[in-house]
């Protein structure tokens, strides 16, 4: 046999072997390739193309303080990635209204994004999409059922409605009717290879009447399953009930965006479904992360590191003109690991500032101090609204988590030393402001000349009193919806000691503060109120409509302050806010007297000193 015939026989042997190659489903491979003798420039010809596998994507919260443009960037990236279809976990529009025209506008805007997707999209409601019957009816008119299921390649997709009793954020439920449907659906689909559950709120972290989620988990416990939710705008993977539960971050919703180490990032989730379950890749709109970008273990470790703020600043308070001063920055390490802090201050046109140190090593369970010298620049007036931004990065030397770097942003200003004046007469909380002579604190939005607020604060024997005159040429009040969707006035009071109070940034919607927003009381309808729950015993308020606007009066018991600071309390920190809702306006802005501590905390702003 000649060499040429031998070579031809060998080629045919290898080619026939290759072309007859089949996978475990009995299907032939479509790969065609000439197999050379000897070494080969590939690792294997066993292609990763099992017909039971497939890929799809998940988008998470777009709203809850949406950032324009982010979701559309996600749509563009999905069109590049080309998944077979796209799932959602709710909060698609801002919602929280019964205005059908406004809902129509918001849904048309969102559907405009989805129309640009090149693959199917599966809707699912969040608390921003369904919070009342009007919104539910609008959903059903547009999309039909609020919960449903489908099967694809022997995988059951169970799309649930955690908003089916209109209880809002943090109080999601599964109704009895929906539970019966879930039980029936799972019973009729017992033999699927995997079950994927999608809903908006992480019900396993909540407690509410008629929750029914524990019952659903019992139904799922003996089958292969994975759960996907959104709502908290923070990524965490949980291991529970013999499965993985994924709480996703954001695709445009409100977020501090501190990065993967905090589970705060914009992403879409890429899911590859296999016989062994889903493989998860978190595709940040600026990168790619695996499913362990944030685990429960990492989250617990991070909470331990950040439980007590390692950076605090003593604000600068002045009574008269400011020339120069010093702010002391405290760097406290109450952990068992060495801590490194890098500090950087930004330029300011009004103030010249100098840090005594820029990089500081702080030993475990110890404190160091850095001074920030501040001097008013020549020919520049002191500006109470000016602020000196200071950025900080805190690193801990922890072997298990070597890459954790915690960013902090500090906004420091030169603050007026506000005096808490004692009332010379008794004050009745009835909305009649004839007892008030002076309203020194004002909110005057430049973009709304017919809307403003004047505020006053006094110290009584047993209460702190607040009064406000709100000018508003159009009162819109609806007791069927939340304060955030109508005209309202609000007060924030932090009663912690000065240093702690000055640094409080209002996280958790002012969970460490007294917080009250309320609407005017019209036509004998009840107030719509949001605030500290429960309010301190002895709190009183009235909010009464007038010819043009409304009057507000509030009494906060001093006992609430004494609980925080003791009998010899010295300071309180205050902020006022008003919101203007006008007929036909798509924008309902909220205005603050001081910077909103929740988003833009200027250290020590709004601090009142007791005489």
C-alpha positions as CSV (number, residue, x, y, z in Angstrom):
1,X,0.0,0.0,0.0
2,X,1.5,3.3,-1.0
3,X,2.0,6.2,1.5
4,X,-0.6,8.3,-0.4
5,X,-3.3,5.5,-0.1
6,X,-2.4,5.0,3.6
7,X,-2.8,8.7,4.3
8,X,-6.2,8.8,2.6
9,X,-7.4,5.8,4.6
10,X,-6.3,7.5,7.9
11,X,-8.0,10.7,6.9
12,X,-11.3,8.9,6.1
13,X,-11.1,7.0,9.4
14,X,-10.7,10.1,11.5
15,X,-13.2,12.0,9.5
16,X,-15.8,9.2,9.8
17,X,-15.1,9.0,13.5
18,X,-15.7,12.7,13.9
19,X,-18.7,13.0,11.7
20,X,-20.5,10.1,13.5
21,X,-19.8,11.7,16.9
22,X,-23.0,12.1,18.9
23,X,-23.9,13.7,22.1
24,X,-25.8,12.1,25.0
25,X,-29.1,13.0,23.4
26,X,-28.2,10.9,20.3
27,X,-27.8,14.0,18.1
28,X,-24.8,14.4,15.7
29,X,-22.3,17.2,16.0
30,X,-22.4,19.7,13.2
31,X,-18.7,20.4,13.4
32,X,-16.8,19.7,10.3
33,X,-13.0,19.8,10.5
34,X,-10.0,18.0,9.0
35,X,-8.2,16.0,11.7
36,X,-4.4,16.1,11.1
37,X,-2.1,13.3,12.2
38,X,-0.1,13.9,15.4
39,X,-0.5,17.0,17.6
40,X,-3.7,19.0,17.1
41,X,-4.3,22.7,17.7
42,X,-7.3,22.2,20.0
43,X,-8.0,20.7,23.4
44,X,-11.1,18.6,22.4
45,X,-13.9,18.3,19.9
46,X,-16.6,17.7,22.5
47,X,-18.5,20.8,21.8
48,X,-20.4,22.6,24.6
49,X,-23.7,22.5,22.7
50,X,-26.1,20.2,24.6
51,X,-29.5,20.9,23.1
52,X,-31.0,21.0,26.6
53,X,-28.9,24.1,27.5
54,X,-30.0,27.6,26.8
55,X,-29.2,31.2,27.7
56,X,-31.4,34.0,28.9
57,X,-31.0,37.4,30.7
58,X,-32.6,39.1,33.7
59,X,-33.0,42.9,34.2
60,X,-33.7,44.1,37.6
61,X,-35.0,47.4,39.3
62,X,-35.1,50.3,36.8
63,X,-37.1,52.6,39.2
64,X,-37.3,53.6,42.9
65,X,-35.4,56.8,42.0
66,X,-34.4,55.9,38.5
67,X,-31.3,57.4,36.9
68,X,-32.2,58.4,33.3
69,X,-30.4,56.5,30.5
70,X,-29.1,53.5,32.5
71,X,-31.9,51.1,31.6
72,X,-31.6,52.0,27.9
73,X,-27.8,51.2,28.1
74,X,-28.8,47.8,29.5
75,X,-31.1,47.3,26.5
76,X,-28.3,48.1,24.1
77,X,-26.0,45.6,25.8
78,X,-28.6,42.9,25.7
79,X,-28.9,43.3,21.9
80,X,-25.2,42.8,21.7
81,X,-25.3,39.7,23.9
82,X,-28.3,38.2,22.1
83,X,-29.9,36.0,24.8
84,X,-32.9,33.9,23.8
85,X,-35.2,36.0,25.9
86,X,-35.2,38.5,28.8
87,X,-36.9,38.1,32.2
88,X,-37.6,40.9,34.7
89,X,-38.1,41.2,38.5
90,X,-40.3,44.3,38.5
91,X,-40.1,48.0,39.4
92,X,-40.3,49.0,35.7
93,X,-42.0,52.4,36.2
94,X,-42.0,54.9,39.1
95,X,-45.8,54.4,39.6
96,X,-47.3,55.1,43.0
97,X,-50.2,57.0,41.6
98,X,-53.8,56.6,40.6
99,X,-53.5,59.1,37.7
100,X,-54.3,57.0,34.7
101,X,-52.8,59.6,32.3
102,X,-49.6,59.6,34.2
103,X,-49.5,55.8,34.3
104,X,-50.1,55.7,30.6
105,X,-47.2,58.1,30.0
106,X,-44.8,56.0,32.2
107,X,-45.8,52.7,30.6
108,X,-45.4,54.2,27.1
109,X,-41.9,55.4,28.0
110,X,-40.9,52.0,29.4
111,X,-42.5,50.1,26.4
112,X,-40.5,52.4,24.2
113,X,-37.3,50.9,25.7
114,X,-38.6,47.3,25.4
115,X,-39.6,47.9,21.8
116,X,-35.9,48.2,21.0
117,X,-35.1,44.7,22.4
118,X,-34.4,42.1,19.7
119,X,-35.8,39.2,21.7
120,X,-38.9,38.5,23.9
121,X,-39.3,40.3,27.2
122,X,-41.3,38.9,30.1
123,X,-43.0,41.5,32.4
124,X,-43.3,41.0,36.2
125,X,-44.8,43.5,38.7
126,X,-42.9,45.3,41.5
127,X,-44.3,47.6,44.2
128,X,-43.7,50.6,41.9
129,X,-45.8,48.9,39.1
130,X,-48.8,47.8,41.3
131,X,-49.6,49.6,44.5
132,X,-53.3,50.1,44.2
133,X,-56.3,48.8,42.2
134,X,-56.0,51.5,39.5
135,X,-52.4,50.4,38.8
136,X,-53.4,46.7,38.9
137,X,-56.3,47.3,36.4
138,X,-53.9,49.2,34.2
139,X,-51.5,46.3,34.3
140,X,-54.2,43.8,33.4
141,X,-55.4,46.0,30.5
142,X,-51.8,46.1,29.1
143,X,-50.3,42.8,30.0
144,X,-53.1,40.5,31.3
145,X,-52.3,38.3,34.3
146,X,-50.1,39.5,37.2
147,X,-48.7,36.1,37.7
148,X,-48.1,33.2,35.2
149,X,-45.8,30.4,34.2
150,X,-44.3,28.8,31.1
151,X,-42.0,25.9,30.3
152,X,-39.0,25.9,28.1
153,X,-36.6,23.0,27.4
154,X,-38.0,21.1,30.5
155,X,-37.5,24.2,32.8
156,X,-40.5,25.7,34.6
157,X,-40.5,29.5,34.8
158,X,-42.8,30.6,37.7
159,X,-43.5,34.3,37.5
160,X,-45.1,35.5,40.8
161,X,-46.7,38.8,42.0
162,X,-45.5,39.8,45.4
163,X,-47.7,42.9,45.2
164,X,-51.1,41.2,45.0
165,X,-52.5,42.8,48.2
166,X,-51.2,46.4,47.6
167,X,-49.2,46.5,50.8
168,X,-46.2,48.3,49.3
169,X,-42.5,48.3,49.9
170,X,-41.2,45.8,52.6
171,X,-44.6,44.2,53.0
172,X,-45.0,42.0,50.0
173,X,-47.3,39.0,50.1
174,X,-48.7,36.0,48.2
175,X,-52.5,35.9,48.5
176,X,-54.4,32.8,49.1
177,X,-55.7,32.8,45.5
178,X,-52.2,33.1,44.1
179,X,-50.9,30.4,46.5
180,X,-53.6,28.0,45.2
181,X,-52.5,28.7,41.7
182,X,-48.8,28.1,42.6
183,X,-49.7,24.8,44.3
184,X,-51.7,23.6,41.2
185,X,-49.0,24.7,38.8
186,X,-46.2,22.9,40.7
187,X,-48.4,19.8,41.0
188,X,-49.0,19.7,37.3
189,X,-45.3,20.2,36.5
190,X,-43.6,17.8,38.9
191,X,-41.2,16.2,36.5
192,X,-39.4,19.3,35.1
193,X,-35.6,19.2,35.5
194,X,-35.5,22.6,37.2
195,X,-37.9,25.4,38.5
196,X,-36.9,29.1,38.3
197,X,-38.9,31.4,40.4
198,X,-39.2,35.2,39.7
199,X,-40.8,37.8,41.9
200,X,-40.0,41.4,43.1
201,X,-39.7,41.5,46.9
202,X,-37.4,39.1,48.9
203,X,-40.3,37.6,50.9
204,X,-38.0,35.4,52.9
205,X,-36.6,38.5,54.5
206,X,-40.0,40.0,55.4
207,X,-42.8,39.4,57.8
208,X,-46.4,40.2,56.9
209,X,-49.9,38.9,57.4
210,X,-51.0,36.3,54.8
211,X,-47.4,36.2,53.5
212,X,-47.8,32.6,52.4
213,X,-44.2,32.5,51.3
214,X,-43.1,29.8,53.9
215,X,-45.9,27.6,52.4
216,X,-44.5,28.2,48.9
217,X,-41.0,27.3,50.1
218,X,-42.3,24.0,51.4
219,X,-43.7,23.2,47.9
220,X,-40.3,24.0,46.4
221,X,-38.1,22.3,49.0
222,X,-38.0,18.9,47.3
223,X,-37.4,20.0,43.8
224,X,-34.4,21.6,42.1
225,X,-35.1,25.3,42.1
226,X,-33.6,28.8,42.0
227,X,-35.2,32.1,43.1
228,X,-34.6,35.6,41.6
229,X,-35.8,38.8,43.2
230,X,-35.0,42.6,43.2
231,X,-36.4,45.4,45.4
232,X,-33.6,46.2,47.8
233,X,-31.2,47.5,45.0
234,X,-28.4,45.4,46.6
235,X,-27.0,42.1,45.3
236,X,-26.7,39.2,47.7
237,X,-26.7,35.4,47.1
238,X,-28.4,33.3,49.7
239,X,-28.3,29.6,50.3
240,X,-31.6,28.4,51.7
241,X,-34.3,25.8,51.2
242,X,-32.0,23.5,49.2
243,X,-31.4,26.1,46.6
244,X,-29.8,29.4,45.6
245,X,-31.8,32.6,46.1
246,X,-30.5,35.7,44.3
247,X,-31.4,39.2,45.3
248,X,-30.3,41.4,42.4
249,X,-28.9,44.9,42.4
250,X,-30.2,47.5,39.8
251,X,-30.6,48.3,36.1
252,X,-31.0,52.0,36.6
253,X,-32.7,52.2,40.0
254,X,-31.4,54.4,42.9
255,X,-28.1,53.1,44.2
256,X,-25.0,54.4,45.9
257,X,-23.0,52.4,43.3
258,X,-20.1,51.6,45.7
259,X,-19.2,48.6,43.5
260,X,-19.2,44.8,43.6
261,X,-17.7,44.7,47.1
262,X,-20.9,46.3,48.4
263,X,-23.3,44.5,46.0
264,X,-24.2,48.0,44.5
265,X,-23.9,48.2,40.8
266,X,-25.9,48.3,37.6
267,X,-26.1,45.0,35.8
268,X,-28.0,42.4,33.8
269,X,-27.8,38.8,34.8
270,X,-26.8,36.2,32.2
271,X,-28.1,32.8,33.0
272,X,-27.0,29.6,31.2
273,X,-29.4,26.8,32.0
274,X,-27.8,23.3,32.2
275,X,-28.9,19.9,33.4
276,X,-27.1,20.7,36.7
277,X,-28.8,24.0,37.2
278,X,-28.3,27.6,36.2
279,X,-24.8,29.1,35.8
280,X,-24.9,32.8,36.7
281,X,-22.8,35.6,35.3
282,X,-23.5,39.2,36.5
283,X,-22.8,41.5,33.6
284,X,-22.1,44.9,35.0
285,X,-22.8,47.6,32.5
286,X,-19.1,48.2,32.9
287,X,-17.8,44.7,33.5
288,X,-18.6,41.0,34.3
289,X,-18.9,39.3,37.7
290,X,-19.6,35.8,38.7
291,X,-22.4,34.7,41.1
292,X,-20.3,35.2,44.2
293,X,-19.7,38.9,43.6
294,X,-21.5,39.3,47.0
295,X,-22.4,36.3,49.2
296,X,-24.1,36.3,52.6
297,X,-20.7,35.6,54.2
298,X,-19.1,38.7,52.5
299,X,-22.2,40.8,53.4
300,X,-21.9,39.9,57.1
301,X,-18.2,40.6,57.0
302,X,-18.7,44.0,55.4
303,X,-21.5,44.9,57.9
304,X,-19.0,44.1,60.7
305,X,-16.5,46.5,59.1
306,X,-19.0,49.4,58.5
307,X,-21.3,48.9,61.5
308,X,-19.7,51.9,63.1
309,X,-18.6,54.8,60.8
310,X,-14.8,54.8,61.0
311,X,-14.7,58.5,60.0
312,X,-16.3,61.4,61.9
313,X,-15.7,65.1,61.6
314,X,-16.2,67.9,64.2
315,X,-18.0,70.6,62.2
316,X,-17.1,74.2,62.3
317,X,-19.8,76.5,63.7
318,X,-19.6,80.3,63.7
319,X,-21.7,83.1,65.1
320,X,-20.1,85.9,63.1
321,X,-17.9,86.3,60.1
322,X,-15.5,83.5,59.5
323,X,-11.8,84.0,58.8
324,X,-10.2,80.7,59.7
325,X,-10.8,77.5,61.7
326,X,-9.9,73.9,62.2
327,X,-12.0,70.8,61.7
328,X,-10.8,67.7,63.5
329,X,-11.3,64.4,61.6
330,X,-11.5,61.3,63.8
331,X,-10.3,57.9,62.3
332,X,-11.6,55.2,64.6
333,X,-10.7,51.5,64.0
334,X,-12.9,49.4,66.3
335,X,-12.0,46.1,64.5
336,X,-9.3,43.5,65.1
337,X,-7.6,44.3,61.7
338,X,-5.2,47.1,60.8
339,X,-6.9,49.9,58.9
340,X,-5.4,52.3,56.3
341,X,-7.2,55.6,55.4
342,X,-6.4,57.7,52.4
343,X,-7.8,61.3,52.5
344,X,-8.2,63.8,49.7
345,X,-9.8,67.2,49.8
346,X,-11.1,69.1,46.7
347,X,-10.6,72.7,45.7
348,X,-13.0,75.3,46.8
349,X,-13.3,78.9,45.5
350,X,-14.3,80.3,48.9
351,X,-12.0,78.4,51.3
352,X,-8.4,77.3,51.3
353,X,-7.9,74.1,53.2
354,X,-5.0,71.9,54.2
355,X,-4.9,68.4,55.6
356,X,-2.3,67.6,58.3
357,X,-2.0,64.0,56.8
358,X,-3.2,62.4,53.7
359,X,-2.5,58.7,54.5
360,X,-3.0,57.3,58.0
361,X,-2.4,53.8,59.4
362,X,-4.7,53.0,62.3
363,X,-4.0,50.0,64.5
364,X,-6.8,47.7,65.6
365,X,-9.0,49.1,68.3
366,X,-7.5,52.5,68.3
367,X,-8.1,56.1,67.1
368,X,-6.1,58.7,65.2
369,X,-6.8,62.3,64.4
370,X,-6.2,64.4,61.3
371,X,-6.7,68.2,61.3
372,X,-8.2,70.1,58.4
373,X,-7.2,73.8,58.5
374,X,-9.7,76.1,56.7
375,X,-9.1,79.7,55.8
376,X,-11.4,82.1,54.0
377,X,-9.8,83.2,50.7
378,X,-9.1,87.0,50.4
379,X,-12.0,89.0,49.0
380,X,-14.3,86.1,49.3
381,X,-17.4,86.2,51.5
382,X,-18.2,83.4,53.9
383,X,-20.8,81.3,52.1
384,X,-22.9,79.0,54.2
385,X,-24.0,77.0,51.1
386,X,-20.4,76.3,50.1
387,X,-18.9,72.9,51.0
388,X,-15.4,71.4,50.9
389,X,-15.7,67.8,49.5
390,X,-13.4,65.3,51.2
391,X,-13.1,61.8,49.7
392,X,-11.7,58.9,51.8
393,X,-10.8,55.3,51.1
394,X,-10.7,52.9,54.0
395,X,-8.8,49.5,53.6
396,X,-8.6,46.7,56.2
397,X,-5.9,44.1,56.1
398,X,-8.0,41.0,56.2
399,X,-6.6,37.8,54.6
400,X,-10.0,36.3,53.6
401,X,-11.2,39.5,51.9
402,X,-8.0,41.3,50.7
403,X,-9.7,43.6,48.1
404,X,-12.3,45.4,50.3
405,X,-11.9,49.1,49.9
406,X,-14.6,51.3,51.4
407,X,-15.2,54.7,49.9
408,X,-16.5,57.6,51.9
409,X,-17.5,61.1,50.8
410,X,-17.6,63.9,53.3
411,X,-19.1,67.4,52.6
412,X,-17.9,69.9,55.1
413,X,-19.1,73.5,55.4
414,X,-18.8,76.5,57.7
415,X,-22.1,76.2,59.6
416,X,-24.1,78.9,61.4
417,X,-24.5,78.3,65.1
418,X,-28.3,78.3,65.3
419,X,-29.9,79.1,68.6
420,X,-32.9,77.3,70.0
421,X,-35.1,80.0,71.3
422,X,-37.4,79.4,74.3
423,X,-41.1,80.1,73.9
424,X,-42.4,82.9,76.1
425,X,-45.9,81.6,76.1
426,X,-47.8,78.3,75.8
427,X,-48.4,77.0,72.3
428,X,-51.5,75.2,71.2
429,X,-51.0,72.7,68.3
430,X,-54.1,73.6,66.3
431,X,-52.8,75.1,63.1
432,X,-53.5,78.6,64.3
433,X,-50.2,80.4,64.0
434,X,-51.2,83.6,65.8
435,X,-48.9,82.7,68.7
436,X,-45.9,82.8,66.3
437,X,-44.2,86.1,65.7
438,X,-41.3,85.3,63.5
439,X,-40.5,82.7,60.7
440,X,-36.7,83.1,60.2
441,X,-36.1,79.9,58.1
442,X,-37.3,79.9,54.5
443,X,-37.5,77.7,51.4
444,X,-37.9,79.8,48.2
445,X,-37.5,77.7,45.0
446,X,-36.3,79.9,42.1
447,X,-38.1,77.7,39.6
448,X,-41.5,78.0,41.4
449,X,-42.4,81.7,42.2
450,X,-45.8,80.8,43.6
451,X,-44.5,78.2,46.0
452,X,-42.5,78.7,49.2
453,X,-42.3,77.8,52.9
454,X,-41.5,79.7,56.0
455,X,-40.5,77.9,59.2
456,X,-39.9,78.5,62.9
457,X,-38.8,76.4,65.8
458,X,-39.2,77.1,69.6
459,X,-38.4,75.2,72.8
460,X,-41.2,74.8,75.3
461,X,-41.2,73.3,78.7
462,X,-42.0,69.7,77.5
463,X,-41.9,70.0,73.7
464,X,-40.0,71.3,70.7
465,X,-42.5,73.2,68.6
466,X,-42.3,73.7,64.8
467,X,-44.5,75.9,62.7
468,X,-44.7,76.5,59.0
469,X,-46.5,78.7,56.5
470,X,-46.7,77.2,53.1
471,X,-47.6,79.3,50.1
472,X,-49.1,77.1,47.3
473,X,-51.5,78.4,44.6
474,X,-52.8,74.9,43.9
475,X,-53.4,72.3,46.6
476,X,-53.5,68.7,45.4
477,X,-54.4,66.2,48.2
478,X,-55.6,62.6,47.7
479,X,-55.9,60.3,50.8
480,X,-55.9,57.3,48.5
481,X,-52.3,57.6,47.7
482,X,-49.0,58.3,49.6
483,X,-47.6,61.7,50.7
484,X,-44.9,61.4,48.0
485,X,-47.5,61.9,45.2
486,X,-49.1,65.1,46.6
487,X,-48.5,68.4,48.3
488,X,-46.9,67.9,51.7
489,X,-44.6,69.3,54.4
490,X,-42.0,67.4,56.4
491,X,-39.7,67.7,59.4
492,X,-36.6,65.7,60.3
493,X,-35.1,65.9,63.8
494,X,-32.0,64.1,64.9
495,X,-31.6,64.0,68.6
496,X,-28.2,62.2,68.9
497,X,-25.2,63.9,70.5
498,X,-23.6,66.5,68.3
499,X,-20.8,64.6,66.7
500,X,-23.0,61.6,65.9
501,X,-25.9,63.7,64.7
502,X,-23.7,65.9,62.5
503,X,-22.5,62.8,60.6
504,X,-25.9,61.1,60.2
505,X,-26.7,60.7,56.5
506,X,-30.2,59.6,56.9
507,X,-29.7,56.0,55.7
508,X,-32.7,53.8,56.0
509,X,-35.0,56.8,55.5
510,X,-33.8,58.5,58.7
511,X,-34.1,55.4,60.8
512,X,-32.2,57.1,63.6
513,X,-34.2,60.3,63.5
514,X,-37.7,61.7,64.1
515,X,-39.2,61.9,60.6
516,X,-42.7,63.1,59.6
517,X,-44.3,64.1,56.3
518,X,-48.0,65.0,56.2
519,X,-50.5,66.5,53.8
520,X,-53.0,69.3,54.5
521,X,-56.3,68.1,56.0
522,X,-59.0,68.9,53.5
523,X,-62.7,68.2,53.4
524,X,-62.6,66.3,56.7
525,X,-60.5,63.7,54.9
526,X,-57.7,62.0,57.0
527,X,-54.1,63.0,56.8
528,X,-51.7,61.1,54.6
529,X,-48.7,60.6,56.8
530,X,-45.3,59.0,56.4
531,X,-42.8,59.0,59.2
532,X,-41.1,57.4,62.2
533,X,-43.1,54.3,63.2
534,X,-44.2,54.6,65.9
535,X,-44.0,58.4,66.5
536,X,-42.8,59.3,70.0
537,X,-45.6,59.3,72.5
538,X,-46.9,62.8,72.9
539,X,-46.3,63.9,69.4
540,X,-49.0,66.2,68.0
541,X,-49.5,68.0,64.7
542,X,-52.0,69.9,62.6
543,X,-51.9,70.8,58.9
544,X,-54.7,73.2,57.9
545,X,-55.4,74.6,54.4
546,X,-55.6,78.3,54.0
547,X,-56.7,80.6,51.2
548,X,-53.3,80.2,49.4
549,X,-51.5,77.2,50.8
550,X,-51.6,75.8,54.3
551,X,-50.3,76.1,57.9
552,X,-48.5,73.4,59.8
553,X,-47.8,73.0,63.5
554,X,-45.9,70.2,65.3
555,X,-45.0,69.3,68.9
556,X,-42.2,66.8,69.5
557,X,-41.8,65.7,73.1
558,X,-38.4,66.7,74.7
559,X,-38.5,63.3,76.4
560,X,-37.5,61.9,73.0
561,X,-34.4,64.0,73.0
562,X,-33.5,63.1,76.6
563,X,-33.6,59.4,75.7
564,X,-30.8,60.1,73.2
565,X,-28.7,62.7,75.1
566,X,-29.8,62.6,78.7
567,X,-31.2,65.4,80.9
568,X,-28.4,67.8,80.1
569,X,-29.0,67.7,76.3
570,X,-27.3,70.4,74.3
571,X,-28.2,70.2,70.6
572,X,-30.8,69.0,68.0
573,X,-30.4,68.8,64.3
574,X,-33.3,69.9,62.1
575,X,-34.3,70.0,58.5
576,X,-37.6,71.0,56.8
577,X,-39.0,69.9,53.4
578,X,-41.9,70.8,51.2
579,X,-43.2,69.2,48.0
580,X,-45.2,70.8,45.3
581,X,-47.6,68.8,43.2
582,X,-49.4,70.7,40.4
583,X,-52.2,69.5,38.0
584,X,-50.8,68.4,34.7
585,X,-47.1,68.6,35.8
586,X,-45.0,65.5,35.3
587,X,-42.5,66.8,37.9
588,X,-43.3,67.1,41.6
589,X,-40.0,68.4,43.2
590,X,-39.2,68.2,46.9
591,X,-37.3,71.2,48.3
592,X,-35.2,71.2,51.5
593,X,-34.2,74.0,53.8
594,X,-30.8,72.3,54.4
595,X,-29.2,69.8,52.0
596,X,-31.1,66.5,52.0
597,X,-29.0,64.4,54.5
598,X,-30.3,61.3,52.8
599,X,-28.5,62.1,49.6
600,X,-26.2,65.1,50.2
601,X,-25.2,65.4,53.9
602,X,-23.3,68.5,54.7
603,X,-21.7,67.8,58.0
604,X,-23.5,69.6,60.9
605,X,-26.0,71.6,58.7
606,X,-29.2,72.6,60.6
607,X,-27.7,72.2,64.1
608,X,-29.5,74.1,66.8
609,X,-27.8,74.8,70.2
610,X,-29.8,74.9,73.4
611,X,-29.4,78.2,75.3
